[in-house]
Amino acid sequence: MIKEYLLVDGYNIIYAWNELKEIANENLENARLKLLDIMCNYQGSKSCHVVVVFDAHKVKGQARRIYKHHNIQVVFTKEAETADELIERITYQMGQEYRIRVATSDALEQIIIMGKGATRVSARELLTEVQQLNKQINDEYINTIDVDNNRLEGYLDPKLKKWMEEMRRQ
């Protein structure tokens, strides 16, 4: 079975999604964390590996930093390396063994990664996938709740329940 990877251009997605862009305008770190949490939920419901890549190419002396955030991989690029470059390299190196999807709203990047064998996912398409997945999860959860038995009386000792019913009638 071929494994699937979803490579996410982090800052590109943050500035493409209105909710995250608003958060980024106040605090970029909070927007990054929100995106990472969204992608953790996404991976938890999909059978793919998620890697979120952030540019750090303008940070003097920055070494590439890779770490795990809950169930996903996070990469900050090294100095003089853009997220696009790293995503292209990963796609080229892993594209023969794995199914690679790349989420970005950068049209040029979409063309380049398609030429390397990856499938493109626009920022809008990823947002739609995330929203549909969240709705599906919510609907499944709602369907598991036993509305008739989700009352206090359903959990009471029969004697206490009888006493409370008598009190209610008085």
Residue pairs with C-beta under 8 A, 6 or more apart in sequence:
2 97
2 98
2 99
3 48
3 49
3 97
3 98
3 99
4 47
4 48
4 49
4 98
4 99
4 100
4 101
5 48
5 49
5 50
5 51
5 90
5 94
5 98
5 99
5 100
5 101
6 42
6 43
6 46
6 48
6 49
6 50
6 51
6 101
6 102
6 103
6 121
7 51
7 53
7 87
7 90
7 91
7 100
7 101
7 102
7 103
7 118
8 35
8 39
8 50
8 51
8 52
8 53
8 102
8 103
8 104
8 126
9 53
9 83
9 84
9 87
9 102
9 103
9 104
9 106
9 109
10 32
10 35
10 52
10 53
10 54
10 55
10 83
11 54
11 55
11 83
12 83
12 104
12 105
12 106
12 109
12 123
13 20
13 35
13 103
13 104
13 105
13 123
13 126
14 20
14 21
14 24
14 28
14 31
14 32
14 35
15 21
15 24
16 105
16 123
16 124
16 127
17 123
17 127
19 34
20 31
20 34
20 35
21 31
23 30
23 31
23 34
24 30
24 31
32 54
35 52
36 52
36 69
36 70
36 72
36 74
37 70
38 130
39 50
39 52
39 72
40 50
40 69
40 70
40 71
40 72
41 130
41 133
41 134
41 137
42 50
42 129
42 130
42 133
43 49
43 50
43 71
43 72
44 71
45 133
45 136
45 137
46 133
48 101
49 72
49 73
50 71
50 72
50 73
51 72
51 73
51 74
51 75
51 90
52 69
52 72
52 73
52 74
52 75
53 75
53 77
53 83
53 86
53 87
54 74
54 75
54 76
54 77
54 83
55 76
55 77
55 82
55 83
56 62
56 65
56 76
56 77
56 78
56 79
57 77
57 78
57 79
57 80
57 81
57 82
58 79
59 79
60 79
61 79
62 76
62 77
62 78
62 79
63 78
63 79
64 75
64 76
64 77
64 78
64 81
64 86
65 75
65 76
66 73
66 74
66 75
66 76
67 73
67 74
68 74
75 86
77 83
77 85
77 86
84 104
84 106
84 109
84 112
87 102
87 104
87 109
87 113
88 109
88 112
88 113
88 116
90 100
91 100
91 102
91 113
91 116
91 117
91 118
92 116
92 117
94 100
95 116
95 117
95 118
96 117
99 119
100 113
100 117
100 118
100 119
101 118
101 119
101 120
101 121
102 109
102 110
102 113
102 118
102 119
102 120
102 121
103 121
103 122
103 123
103 125
103 126
104 110
104 113
104 120
104 121
104 122
104 123
105 122
105 123
105 124
110 120
110 122
113 120
114 120
121 129
148 154
153 161
153 164
156 164
